[in-house]
Amino acid sequence: MARRGRWWLLCLLILVVSLNLTFTVASAQLRYSIPEELGVGSAVGNIAKDLGVDANALNARGFRIVSGSSESLFQLDNNGMLRVNRKIDREEVCERTGTCNVNIKTVLENPLEVHYVSIEILDVNDHSPTFPENETNLEISESALSGARFQLQGARDPDSDVFSVQHYKLSQNEHFRLEVKDGGDDGKVPVLLLHKPLDRESAGSHRLLLTATDGGKPAKSGTMVIIINVLDVNDNMPVFAKDSYSTVLYENSPVGTTVLQVNATDLDDGLNGEVVYSLGNHVNAKLRKLFEVVPDTGEIIVKGLLDYEVKDRYEINIKASDKGTVPLSTEKSVVITIADLNDNAPEIEVMSFSKAISEDSKPGTTVALISVNDDDSGANGKVICYITEDVPFILTPSLQDNMYSVVTKSKLDRELQSNYDITILAKDAGEQVLSSQRTISVIVSDVNDNVPEFSMSPYTFYVTENNAAGVSLFSVKALDCDEGDNARISYSIVRNEEGRKKVASFLNINSETGDIMALKSFDYETLKKFHFQVVATDSGSPSLSSNVTVNVFILDQNDNAPVILFPLSSNSSAEGVVEIPRNMEARKLVTKVRAYDADIGYNGWLLFSLQEVSDHSLFGLDRYTGQIRTLRSFTETDEAEHKLVILVKDNGNVSLSATASVTVKLVEPKEAFAASDVKSSATDDEDSNVTFYLMITLGSVSVLFIISIIVLIAMQCSKSTDYTSKYLQETNYDGTLCHSIQYRSGDKRYMLVGPRMSIGSTIVPGSHANTLVLPDRRKTSDEPKVPGGDWRYSASLRAGGVMQSSVHMEESSVMQGAQGVLVQNWPTASSAADAEGGEVSPPMGAGVDSNSWHFRYGPGGPGAPPQHLKPGEVPPEAFIIPGSPAIISIRQNQGGEDDKSDFITFGKKEEAKKKKKKKKEKKDKKDKGKDDGDE
């Protein structure tokens, strides 16, 4: 072994020599000291400066710390300064040591240098003394002697030496003192010393404050609360709250009645302070049968029957004891005085009683007789008796003492209340009032005094036609507020009234349920509505009844198929032949299929459609009117005969339909006229009864229509012919145009009409058939009157010959063209300023020549010929429209371009100008009055 050791030593020497040949190794030891809790980045020392190393060469030589944990407490900067890397807690780095050193090793290369640095962490008083608990509890018996010691837990301070716990201090008190002893490694230990004996009855607990202080400047401290609970010793006997107890108790007090409650207290704690009660040791057995004491509460309870006549005073000893190991007890006398009591309650006895009473009984009817008795004497035996509830009954005394009658005090109504519970209360007149009560039940029997009432009046029902016979359609319901037979209702239909026998004959009603059924099926086309009466009768004696009207409306069903009226052949089939000329133009009427449906609404709304047609390009059918028209002109290649099958159907949910067949034959024009004459004569011979009745109907309607027109014309003629300054609109239709505007000026009337309008006026020859002169119906006059002050026109109005008028219209009027021409909207005249004019022109496409509109006027009389005026003969007052809101311009020159100078403008002034001409308006009214007088 010695030889092996020398070998290793030789090898080590050789290694050291070889290293010295390669490197130059140097080492040094540096020491620094810093206080704990320095901030991060604080300087510890300049290692480069202390080692004498050039700071610029530090990075090149790889200056670094090579020892320490991954979370090193220190770090080197580029200048060789050692700095704090993180906050240092001395108590964490060096727990409970006198000196705290942290050693690190730094390395420099080229040449290799290793330097050891020792940093001493100086303690700072940064911790306060702390106790293990903020509060501690001690239990000390009140029998503990003075000088007894009780060790407490000491405080801990992580700081070292002088900064650790140095002193303890106890709050001021009279029972305890504080001692401090050396605990070795645990430091100083506080000890509690009992200076004065404790008394739990004086103070059950004591609260002390222990303070620990360290040696810092300033010193830091910590506190702990000491709670001392004093343990009890049974050294006190129970004491009663009163020196004497007495009470008054009424006789006959029920068992369990509390007579009195005694109370005793013990100053001790726990079982030593709990008190129990009992009867004294010398209480005899008789008293023990009458009274008992509740052990926990001290209540004296009645155990037996007490009677004033037997004994009026009792004296009982009550003992109070604690529950200590050696119980302590004391006794107290209780005096109980028995007082006389009204101990007999009145007794109520029912002598006679009628359980049921009729609701029609008169007030004062006796229901029951009762007797009231009280065994007490004197005032305790006097009884007051009455009925407690608010019922229609009253208690009346009888001639005999303590006898009463129960009688009705008002009328009864079973429907409001059918039974009553009558409570009779009897009280005596004793000081301690005793009472008793008796309840009797009275039933109110029913009388038939209510008539049946229907749930609604009248009833209205809707029944669909074609109902099944014998099936319930609807029902009526009546209620009777009575009961039994008086409320049992039977139903019947009134059948003996005139006008209702026929309706009631096919109706039947269930007399018990009120269900009504029809014995036949209804047809809307025959019967649309009817009404009848139902009677509800109760079974009382005598019986009462009421009736109700039932209105029934029949609802239509789609049960009638369309009926073809035309075409109709001799064998009543819907077939017909129509002959038309081959040269008939397009959109001309060929014939019309006529049909009707007896149903109403959608069920009777018929639509026509072509079911079969030989050539779809020739004929078209209007789906609403049934008119068949040509779609185009016929050619030589078209067939001479075409068959059309028309389907007519209604719009019911389940639609019904009929078909008609029309054969259209194309003939030459001469043949068509001849065939038409032959067909007319043949048709007259083959009219059926249906066609005859239809003609009668149409004739009647036509006659009524003509009579209505005649009456209307007569009413119009009977009206005053004094035309005021308002427009008079008349609708006249002769198949060409139905629009006109009339106005008058004095004894002349003017009308603006369209082409070919016929109003019964004279058509002026050479006036393009558009200028009408209306005769004055009031009087004839060759000279027109001067217009009134309110007939205003532009100063630029100039007379002219036959003037063309053109007015732009804004509001819509209606112009009716010739037969077959659509109705077109004609805008009404627009408003304009006085300096501007408008134009009136017929609408484009209305078939009216815009050059054919003129204004003409004529003198009064009906026989006067129309007046032909030349340019310059028309006075300005002839072209006025009284009250017109329109601004109308009339162009005098029919040829050439339009020039504003060729227009004359007249119209209504604004409202502001009206107000300025009040005098003229008054003059107008006077002139108008004169005209009326002349008429």
ZAVOSE-394863 format. One line per field, with one value per residue (C-alpha): residue in one letter; x, y, z. Coordinates in steps of 0.1 Angstrom, whole numbers. Layout:
BEGIN
aa <- A, ...
c1 <- X, ...
c2 <- Y, ...
c3 <- Z, ...
***
This chain:
BEGIN
aa <- M, A, R, R, G, R, W, W, L, L, C, L, L, I, L, V, V, S, L, N, L, T, F, T, V, A, S, A, Q, L, R, Y, S, I, P, E, E, L, G, V, G, S, A, V, G, N, I, A, K, D, L, G, V, D, A, N, A, L, N, A, R, G, F, R, I, V, S, G, S, S, E, S, L, F, Q, L, D, N, N, G, M, L, R, V, N, R, K, I, D, R, E, E, V, C, E, R, T, G, T, C, N, V, N, I, K, T, V, L, E, N, P, L, E, V, H, Y, V, S, I, E, I, L, D, V, N, D, H, S, P, T, F, P, E, N, E, T, N, L, E, I, S, E, S, A, L, S, G, A, R, F, Q, L, Q, G, A, R, D, P, D, S, D, V, F, S, V, Q, H, Y, K, L, S, Q, N, E, H, F, R, L, E, V, K, D, G, G, D, D, G, K, V, P, V, L, L, L, H, K, P, L, D, R, E, S, A, G, S, H, R, L, L, L, T, A, T, D, G, G, K, P, A, K, S, G, T, M, V, I, I, I, N, V, L, D, V, N, D, N, M, P, V, F, A, K, D, S, Y, S, T, V, L, Y, E, N, S, P, V, G, T, T, V, L, Q, V, N, A, T, D, L, D, D, G, L, N, G, E, V, V, Y, S, L, G, N, H, V, N, A, K, L, R, K, L, F, E, V, V, P, D, T, G, E, I, I, V, K, G, L, L, D, Y, E, V, K, D, R, Y, E, I, N, I, K, A, S, D, K, G, T, V, P, L, S, T, E, K, S, V, V, I, T, I, A, D, L, N, D, N, A, P, E, I, E, V, M, S, F, S, K, A, I, S, E, D, S, K, P, G, T, T, V, A, L, I, S, V, N, D, D, D, S, G, A, N, G, K, V, I, C, Y, I, T, E, D, V, P, F, I, L, T, P, S, L, Q, D, N, M, Y, S, V, V, T, K, S, K, L, D, R, E, L, Q, S, N, Y, D, I, T, I, L, A, K, D, A, G, E, Q, V, L, S, S, Q, R, T, I, S, V, I, V, S, D, V, N, D, N, V, P, E, F, S, M, S, P, Y, T, F, Y, V, T, E, N, N, A, A, G, V, S, L, F, S, V, K, A, L, D, C, D, E, G, D, N, A, R, I, S, Y, S, I, V, R, N, E, E, G, R, K, K, V, A, S, F, L, N, I, N, S, E, T, G, D, I, M, A, L, K, S, F, D, Y, E, T, L, K, K, F, H, F, Q, V, V, A, T, D, S, G, S, P, S, L, S, S, N, V, T, V, N, V, F, I, L, D, Q, N, D, N, A, P, V, I, L, F, P, L, S, S, N, S, S, A, E, G, V, V, E, I, P, R, N, M, E, A, R, K, L, V, T, K, V, R, A, Y, D, A, D, I, G, Y, N, G, W, L, L, F, S, L, Q, E, V, S, D, H, S, L, F, G, L, D, R, Y, T, G, Q, I, R, T, L, R, S, F, T, E, T, D, E, A, E, H, K, L, V, I, L, V, K, D, N, G, N, V, S, L, S, A, T, A, S, V, T, V, K, L, V, E, P, K, E, A, F, A, A, S, D, V, K, S, S, A, T, D, D, E, D, S, N, V, T, F, Y, L, M, I, T, L, G, S, V, S, V, L, F, I, I, S, I, I, V, L, I, A, M, Q, C, S, K, S, T, D, Y, T, S, K, Y, L, Q, E, T, N, Y, D, G, T, L, C, H, S, I, Q, Y, R, S, G, D, K, R, Y, M, L, V, G, P, R, M, S, I, G, S, T, I, V, P, G, S, H, A, N, T, L, V, L, P, D, R, R, K, T, S, D, E, P, K, V, P, G, G, D, W, R, Y, S, A, S, L, R, A, G, G, V, M, Q, S, S, V, H, M, E, E, S, S, V, M, Q, G, A, Q, G, V, L, V, Q, N, W, P, T, A, S, S, A, A, D, A, E, G, G, E, V, S, P, P, M, G, A, G, V, D, S, N, S, W, H, F, R, Y, G, P, G, G, P, G, A, P, P, Q, H, L, K, P, G, E, V, P, P, E, A, F, I, I, P, G, S, P, A, I, I, S, I, R, Q, N, Q, G, G, E, D, D, K, S, D, F, I, T, F, G, K, K, E, E, A, K, K, K, K, K, K, K, K, E, K, K, D, K, K, D, K, G, K, D, D, G, D, E
c1 <- 0, 29, 44, 11, 7, 42, 33, 2, 22, 49, 23, 7, 40, 47, 12, 18, 52, 37, 9, 33, 51, 19, -1, 6, -20, -28, -54, -66, -92, -116, -141, -171, -200, -235, -267, -296, -327, -305, -322, -315, -285, -269, -231, -213, -176, -154, -136, -116, -102, -95, -76, -58, -71, -77, -114, -111, -96, -123, -144, -114, -103, -138, -142, -172, -186, -182, -198, -233, -268, -288, -305, -273, -275, -249, -238, -208, -212, -188, -168, -159, -184, -201, -238, -269, -288, -319, -332, -314, -331, -305, -329, -335, -299, -284, -311, -304, -266, -244, -224, -238, -212, -218, -188, -184, -155, -146, -123, -101, -84, -52, -36, -60, -67, -92, -103, -125, -149, -166, -196, -209, -247, -253, -285, -311, -341, -367, -388, -411, -415, -445, -463, -475, -511, -527, -549, -545, -569, -560, -584, -575, -597, -610, -594, -559, -534, -513, -478, -491, -471, -483, -458, -467, -454, -426, -425, -401, -380, -360, -335, -302, -286, -297, -325, -342, -367, -353, -382, -418, -445, -479, -509, -518, -541, -545, -543, -513, -476, -451, -418, -392, -368, -341, -352, -318, -321, -357, -346, -365, -398, -426, -442, -476, -476, -509, -505, -541, -567, -595, -633, -654, -685, -668, -652, -656, -628, -598, -583, -546, -522, -487, -462, -428, -401, -368, -336, -338, -338, -365, -378, -404, -430, -456, -486, -507, -541, -544, -579, -581, -613, -619, -632, -660, -661, -695, -692, -726, -761, -793, -810, -848, -856, -883, -884, -920, -945, -983, -1010, -1048, -1063, -1099, -1116, -1122, -1090, -1084, -1056, -1024, -1031, -999, -1005, -971, -936, -907, -872, -839, -803, -769, -737, -718, -711, -720, -737, -729, -751, -780, -811, -838, -871, -893, -918, -903, -895, -923, -952, -980, -994, -1027, -1010, -989, -1022, -1034, -1001, -968, -937, -919, -883, -867, -889, -902, -938, -964, -991, -1026, -1027, -1062, -1096, -1097, -1129, -1134, -1160, -1135, -1104, -1097, -1059, -1028, -992, -965, -927, -907, -870, -843, -811, -780, -765, -730, -711, -722, -756, -765, -802, -826, -864, -891, -928, -956, -991, -1020, -1054, -1085, -1111, -1148, -1157, -1188, -1182, -1215, -1222, -1257, -1273, -1294, -1322, -1342, -1379, -1394, -1378, -1390, -1361, -1376, -1394, -1409, -1392, -1425, -1430, -1440, -1418, -1426, -1430, -1417, -1389, -1379, -1385, -1355, -1350, -1319, -1309, -1279, -1274, -1255, -1273, -1275, -1259, -1241, -1274, -1288, -1286, -1284, -1293, -1290, -1282, -1246, -1248, -1263, -1292, -1329, -1339, -1343, -1346, -1376, -1383, -1415, -1437, -1420, -1385, -1356, -1378, -1371, -1386, -1366, -1387, -1381, -1374, -1375, -1385, -1365, -1351, -1339, -1321, -1299, -1293, -1309, -1299, -1289, -1269, -1283, -1259, -1276, -1252, -1261, -1240, -1245, -1239, -1210, -1177, -1161, -1187, -1195, -1213, -1225, -1239, -1261, -1264, -1295, -1297, -1327, -1334, -1354, -1377, -1382, -1413, -1417, -1410, -1385, -1393, -1369, -1343, -1327, -1289, -1294, -1322, -1328, -1309, -1293, -1282, -1267, -1276, -1261, -1287, -1291, -1289, -1298, -1334, -1339, -1305, -1301, -1291, -1288, -1301, -1314, -1308, -1327, -1319, -1343, -1329, -1354, -1348, -1364, -1395, -1396, -1363, -1371, -1376, -1394, -1391, -1417, -1421, -1449, -1471, -1503, -1492, -1503, -1475, -1453, -1474, -1457, -1422, -1429, -1444, -1411, -1392, -1391, -1376, -1364, -1385, -1357, -1325, -1337, -1321, -1339, -1340, -1354, -1378, -1367, -1337, -1335, -1330, -1314, -1330, -1364, -1360, -1333, -1343, -1371, -1378, -1399, -1404, -1394, -1412, -1394, -1418, -1408, -1426, -1437, -1472, -1483, -1458, -1439, -1426, -1407, -1401, -1374, -1372, -1349, -1336, -1323, -1304, -1298, -1263, -1259, -1241, -1229, -1258, -1270, -1252, -1251, -1281, -1275, -1300, -1285, -1280, -1310, -1324, -1359, -1352, -1339, -1303, -1276, -1268, -1271, -1261, -1249, -1244, -1220, -1208, -1175, -1164, -1168, -1139, -1117, -1129, -1165, -1192, -1203, -1227, -1230, -1235, -1259, -1262, -1272, -1267, -1293, -1265, -1251, -1216, -1187, -1211, -1231, -1201, -1198, -1167, -1167, -1140, -1135, -1135, -1133, -1127, -1119, -1095, -1080, -1069, -1104, -1125, -1120, -1143, -1145, -1143, -1166, -1193, -1194, -1191, -1176, -1157, -1136, -1099, -1090, -1107, -1117, -1098, -1109, -1090, -1110, -1136, -1172, -1184, -1168, -1180, -1173, -1179, -1181, -1177, -1195, -1186, -1191, -1165, -1177, -1153, -1165, -1174, -1203, -1204, -1224, -1215, -1230, -1223, -1222, -1218, -1206, -1213, -1196, -1219, -1218, -1232, -1265, -1271, -1263, -1291, -1316, -1307, -1310, -1346, -1355, -1338, -1356, -1390, -1381, -1368, -1401, -1420, -1397, -1395, -1399, -1417, -1384, -1377, -1412, -1408, -1374, -1388, -1415, -1389, -1367, -1396, -1407, -1372, -1371, -1404, -1392, -1360, -1379, -1402, -1372, -1357, -1389, -1393, -1356, -1361, -1393, -1375, -1347, -1372, -1391, -1359, -1351, -1334, -1314, -1279, -1255, -1218, -1209, -1204, -1234, -1223, -1246, -1239, -1255, -1248, -1258, -1231, -1206, -1195, -1208, -1191, -1202, -1197, -1225, -1223, -1244, -1239, -1270, -1297, -1272, -1260, -1227, -1215, -1181, -1187, -1168, -1173, -1207, -1223, -1261, -1278, -1309, -1294, -1293, -1262, -1249, -1242, -1206, -1194, -1179, -1208, -1191, -1205, -1239, -1262, -1284, -1317, -1325, -1353, -1360, -1367, -1358, -1335, -1317, -1290, -1267, -1266, -1235, -1217, -1216, -1186, -1174, -1170, -1134, -1112, -1078, -1074, -1059, -1092, -1100, -1130, -1126, -1144, -1146, -1119, -1101, -1097, -1071, -1067, -1042, -1061, -1047, -1077, -1093, -1126, -1141, -1147, -1169, -1164, -1185, -1198, -1169, -1144, -1127, -1134, -1104, -1093, -1096, -1076, -1093, -1081, -1050, -1045, -1021, -1011, -1029, -1000, -999, -1023, -1032, -1045, -1075, -1070, -1087, -1067, -1046, -1060, -1096, -1107, -1113, -1101, -1082, -1091, -1129, -1132, -1149, -1168, -1201, -1228, -1264, -1292, -1320, -1353, -1359, -1370, -1342, -1319, -1283, -1261, -1231, -1206, -1178, -1144, -1148, -1185, -1181, -1180, -1155, -1182, -1193, -1162, -1165, -1168, -1183, -1167, -1143, -1110, -1093, -1072, -1083, -1066, -1084, -1064, -1079, -1056, -1061, -1031, -995, -973, -986, -979, -988, -1004, -1029, -1043, -1069, -1069, -1097, -1103, -1107, -1087, -1069, -1085, -1066, -1082, -1116, -1114, -1104, -1137, -1163, -1183, -1185, -1196, -1225, -1235, -1234, -1259, -1282, -1281, -1287, -1317, -1331, -1326, -1345, -1373, -1376, -1378
c2 <- 0, 24, 17, 25, 58, 69, 61, 83, 111, 109, 110, 141, 159, 151, 165, 197, 203, 197, 222, 248, 245, 254, 278, 305, 301, 329, 331, 357, 360, 390, 399, 422, 428, 441, 445, 422, 435, 455, 463, 444, 459, 474, 474, 450, 457, 463, 430, 441, 471, 452, 425, 451, 438, 461, 465, 466, 432, 415, 404, 392, 371, 356, 371, 352, 336, 298, 288, 292, 280, 287, 315, 332, 360, 380, 389, 406, 435, 443, 466, 439, 453, 427, 435, 420, 398, 394, 406, 388, 377, 368, 347, 327, 323, 317, 305, 312, 315, 341, 350, 347, 344, 337, 324, 327, 318, 340, 329, 349, 332, 338, 333, 313, 331, 319, 343, 336, 362, 360, 383, 387, 394, 417, 414, 441, 443, 435, 410, 415, 390, 367, 343, 309, 320, 354, 341, 314, 301, 289, 272, 279, 267, 293, 271, 276, 290, 321, 315, 289, 292, 286, 285, 302, 298, 323, 346, 339, 365, 353, 381, 373, 384, 417, 419, 388, 388, 406, 415, 404, 426, 417, 440, 455, 433, 424, 386, 377, 386, 377, 359, 352, 323, 311, 284, 276, 272, 284, 317, 334, 318, 337, 323, 334, 337, 337, 366, 368, 339, 339, 340, 328, 344, 378, 373, 342, 351, 374, 389, 396, 410, 397, 418, 406, 432, 428, 448, 468, 506, 513, 481, 459, 440, 413, 406, 376, 377, 354, 345, 328, 310, 305, 270, 269, 252, 245, 271, 289, 276, 286, 318, 325, 357, 367, 365, 353, 339, 342, 340, 337, 308, 303, 271, 245, 255, 228, 202, 215, 251, 270, 285, 302, 301, 303, 313, 306, 313, 298, 318, 287, 275, 243, 217, 236, 264, 244, 245, 219, 224, 200, 200, 204, 174, 181, 186, 161, 135, 154, 185, 163, 151, 187, 203, 195, 214, 213, 205, 225, 256, 259, 261, 250, 231, 221, 184, 178, 194, 225, 235, 267, 251, 225, 247, 283, 285, 263, 267, 247, 245, 246, 233, 245, 224, 226, 197, 198, 167, 177, 195, 226, 235, 260, 261, 287, 288, 295, 306, 298, 314, 298, 323, 315, 312, 311, 275, 265, 274, 279, 249, 253, 228, 227, 220, 221, 224, 225, 214, 227, 260, 271, 300, 318, 319, 352, 371, 361, 323, 302, 278, 265, 268, 267, 266, 280, 270, 280, 261, 291, 315, 353, 372, 340, 325, 353, 344, 365, 346, 358, 346, 353, 352, 377, 355, 363, 348, 365, 352, 365, 358, 342, 348, 321, 328, 314, 304, 318, 314, 314, 332, 346, 383, 388, 370, 339, 331, 296, 306, 329, 305, 271, 264, 283, 272, 292, 295, 304, 318, 319, 339, 343, 376, 364, 382, 354, 350, 315, 308, 280, 277, 255, 253, 243, 238, 251, 240, 264, 243, 254, 271, 274, 312, 313, 311, 292, 315, 308, 312, 338, 356, 355, 325, 327, 296, 290, 258, 246, 236, 199, 189, 153, 150, 138, 148, 174, 208, 229, 231, 257, 256, 271, 272, 273, 285, 263, 227, 194, 193, 231, 231, 202, 219, 206, 223, 227, 246, 271, 258, 277, 311, 322, 323, 299, 267, 259, 264, 246, 216, 204, 210, 188, 194, 170, 180, 171, 182, 211, 195, 207, 186, 192, 166, 176, 189, 227, 242, 277, 285, 278, 290, 314, 321, 315, 319, 302, 303, 277, 275, 263, 251, 238, 210, 230, 235, 258, 256, 286, 291, 315, 316, 326, 334, 312, 328, 303, 313, 288, 288, 282, 251, 246, 222, 238, 233, 262, 263, 273, 299, 304, 286, 264, 241, 228, 197, 218, 208, 235, 236, 264, 275, 310, 322, 351, 368, 358, 394, 400, 419, 410, 416, 415, 399, 365, 355, 353, 322, 330, 309, 313, 295, 294, 295, 327, 341, 321, 292, 312, 330, 315, 313, 305, 286, 270, 232, 224, 246, 238, 267, 285, 314, 323, 327, 340, 336, 362, 341, 364, 375, 345, 366, 349, 373, 369, 370, 378, 383, 352, 340, 319, 290, 289, 262, 273, 257, 257, 240, 255, 236, 261, 249, 269, 262, 279, 287, 265, 244, 215, 232, 222, 228, 226, 227, 244, 237, 265, 259, 290, 290, 314, 326, 353, 387, 385, 349, 360, 386, 362, 335, 359, 367, 331, 323, 350, 338, 302, 312, 330, 297, 276, 296, 274, 282, 291, 317, 331, 335, 351, 376, 385, 390, 411, 431, 439, 450, 472, 487, 495, 509, 532, 543, 552, 572, 590, 599, 610, 632, 646, 655, 672, 692, 702, 717, 754, 763, 791, 781, 796, 803, 767, 740, 719, 684, 662, 627, 621, 589, 580, 555, 582, 606, 612, 643, 679, 711, 737, 772, 803, 840, 860, 846, 825, 790, 775, 740, 725, 692, 666, 651, 637, 644, 646, 666, 677, 710, 725, 715, 745, 737, 740, 739, 704, 690, 700, 734, 733, 762, 756, 774, 796, 780, 812, 839, 851, 880, 891, 909, 892, 907, 924, 899, 904, 917, 883, 871, 878, 875, 886, 920, 904, 886, 894, 885, 862, 841, 804, 797, 765, 758, 737, 733, 712, 692, 677, 662, 632, 633, 605, 604, 577, 568, 550, 515, 491, 519, 519, 547, 570, 594, 631, 654, 685, 720, 731, 762, 789, 824, 853, 861, 825, 805, 769, 748, 724, 695, 661, 631, 614, 582, 590, 593, 630, 655, 682, 708, 701, 718, 752, 777, 789, 808, 817, 840, 828, 815, 779, 787, 810, 798, 792, 823, 823, 847, 863, 873, 905, 899, 880, 903, 894, 887, 857, 838, 835, 806, 817, 801, 781, 772, 767, 791, 786, 800, 802, 803, 825, 815, 779, 778, 783, 782, 790, 825, 838, 868, 845, 833, 849, 839, 841, 824, 828, 853, 844, 848, 880, 897, 885, 904, 936, 934, 930, 958, 942, 909, 927, 941, 905, 894, 922, 914, 877, 887, 906, 877, 854, 879, 880, 842
c3 <- 0, 9, -25, -43, -24, -34, -70, -70, -54, -80, -108, -92, -91, -127, -137, -117, -133, -168, -161, -149, -182, -201, -178, -154, -125, -100, -73, -48, -19, -18, 10, 9, 32, 24, 43, 34, 14, -11, -43, -75, -93, -62, -63, -40, -50, -80, -84, -114, -96, -64, -84, -105, -138, -167, -172, -210, -210, -190, -219, -239, -209, -203, -168, -152, -121, -122, -89, -76, -83, -114, -96, -84, -59, -77, -112, -129, -153, -182, -160, -134, -109, -87, -83, -65, -89, -68, -34, -6, 26, 52, 72, 40, 30, 65, 88, 125, 122, 137, 106, 71, 43, 6, -13, -51, -75, -105, -134, -158, -188, -207, -183, -161, -128, -102, -75, -45, -33, 1, 7, 42, 45, 74, 93, 92, 117, 90, 110, 139, 167, 161, 183, 171, 177, 179, 207, 233, 260, 295, 320, 357, 386, 410, 437, 424, 450, 447, 432, 406, 373, 338, 309, 277, 242, 233, 203, 174, 154, 124, 128, 147, 179, 191, 165, 180, 209, 239, 262, 271, 287, 302, 303, 337, 359, 395, 393, 372, 369, 341, 345, 317, 318, 294, 271, 255, 218, 220, 234, 262, 274, 292, 323, 338, 376, 397, 420, 435, 438, 413, 419, 390, 405, 403, 369, 348, 324, 321, 290, 290, 263, 260, 240, 227, 217, 197, 202, 170, 169, 165, 182, 166, 185, 183, 206, 217, 235, 265, 275, 310, 317, 355, 363, 388, 423, 440, 467, 464, 473, 454, 464, 457, 438, 464, 502, 501, 474, 475, 449, 445, 426, 415, 424, 398, 380, 354, 360, 346, 354, 364, 399, 404, 392, 417, 406, 423, 411, 419, 412, 404, 369, 351, 371, 403, 390, 376, 399, 403, 422, 442, 471, 505, 526, 550, 525, 533, 509, 505, 492, 469, 453, 446, 435, 418, 409, 375, 384, 357, 356, 392, 380, 406, 387, 397, 400, 415, 418, 440, 457, 477, 499, 511, 518, 509, 517, 512, 523, 505, 510, 478, 478, 453, 449, 427, 408, 423, 436, 471, 464, 482, 487, 503, 509, 505, 516, 490, 502, 477, 484, 467, 454, 448, 411, 389, 380, 365, 328, 314, 298, 266, 258, 226, 235, 200, 166, 130, 108, 75, 68, 35, 17, 14, 52, 66, 91, 127, 119, 149, 141, 176, 213, 237, 275, 293, 329, 352, 385, 401, 423, 424, 396, 385, 378, 356, 319, 287, 255, 218, 183, 172, 134, 110, 99, 91, 125, 159, 195, 214, 251, 262, 292, 312, 326, 307, 277, 242, 207, 174, 148, 113, 111, 73, 41, 30, -4, -10, -42, -22, 8, 12, 48, 80, 110, 139, 169, 202, 229, 266, 291, 329, 348, 370, 374, 355, 328, 317, 285, 264, 229, 208, 171, 152, 114, 95, 59, 37, 15, -21, -36, -74, -76, -105, -142, -165, -181, -215, -218, -245, -262, -291, -304, -339, -357, -392, -409, -442, -468, -477, -441, -432, -420, -385, -373, -344, -358, -327, -292, -267, -230, -201, -164, -134, -100, -82, -72, -77, -98, -98, -117, -141, -175, -206, -240, -267, -300, -304, -332, -329, -341, -375, -401, -381, -385, -417, -403, -371, -389, -401, -367, -337, -303, -276, -246, -221, -237, -259, -290, -322, -353, -388, -403, -438, -456, -462, -497, -497, -530, -515, -479, -468, -432, -408, -371, -344, -307, -280, -247, -215, -188, -153, -135, -104, -92, -106, -134, -148, -183, -206, -243, -267, -304, -325, -358, -383, -414, -442, -457, -494, -508, -543, -552, -584, -617, -642, -666, -702, -714, -748, -771, -765, -792, -796, -777, -747, -754, -752, -789, -814, -849, -857, -892, -897, -929, -941, -944, -906, -892, -862, -826, -837, -816, -830, -803, -765, -744, -716, -684, -648, -615, -587, -560, -546, -540, -554, -559, -584, -601, -636, -657, -694, -712, -746, -742, -779, -809, -844, -850, -820, -841, -853, -822, -786, -756, -727, -696, -676, -701, -724, -755, -785, -808, -839, -834, -870, -904, -923, -953, -983, -969, -936, -932, -937, -905, -870, -839, -805, -772, -743, -707, -680, -644, -611, -584, -556, -536, -557, -588, -610, -648, -680, -716, -746, -783, -808, -845, -864, -902, -925, -953, -979, -967, -986, -974, -939, -939, -954, -930, -901, -911, -914, -881, -863, -875, -866, -832, -824, -831, -810, -778, -748, -716, -700, -727, -723, -686, -691, -716, -691, -664, -686, -698, -662, -653, -684, -676, -641, -654, -679, -652, -630, -658, -664, -627, -626, -657, -642, -609, -629, -649, -618, -603, -606, -639, -622, -630, -606, -612, -605, -631, -640, -649, -668, -681, -714, -733, -768, -774, -784, -757, -722, -707, -707, -687, -687, -674, -678, -682, -676, -700, -719, -712, -725, -728, -736, -755, -774, -809, -818, -783, -784, -757, -775, -785, -820, -840, -858, -894, -904, -869, -871, -851, -819, -810, -791, -784, -753, -753, -722, -703, -683, -709, -744, -749, -779, -760, -734, -700, -686, -664, -627, -608, -598, -634, -637, -668, -680, -695, -725, -734, -770, -791, -820, -845, -842, -817, -810, -773, -757, -719, -700, -674, -641, -622, -638, -657, -678, -715, -729, -765, -790, -781, -776, -771, -736, -712, -710, -683, -692, -669, -656, -660, -642, -621, -633, -625, -641, -665, -677, -698, -702, -730, -733, -757, -758, -747, -773, -786, -776, -812, -809, -835, -816, -843, -837, -803, -804, -782, -794, -777, -787, -775, -753, -767, -775, -810, -818, -845, -838, -841, -864, -852, -871, -858, -837, -830, -798, -767, -740, -715, -736, -726, -688, -665, -632, -602, -622, -605, -639, -659, -695, -726, -759, -791, -818, -847, -858, -882, -878, -848, -813, -801, -766, -782, -799, -765, -743, -707, -681, -647, -610, -591, -558, -524, -516, -546, -536, -503, -522, -542, -515, -529, -563, -547, -529, -563, -577, -551, -559, -596, -589, -568, -597, -621, -597, -595, -633, -634
***
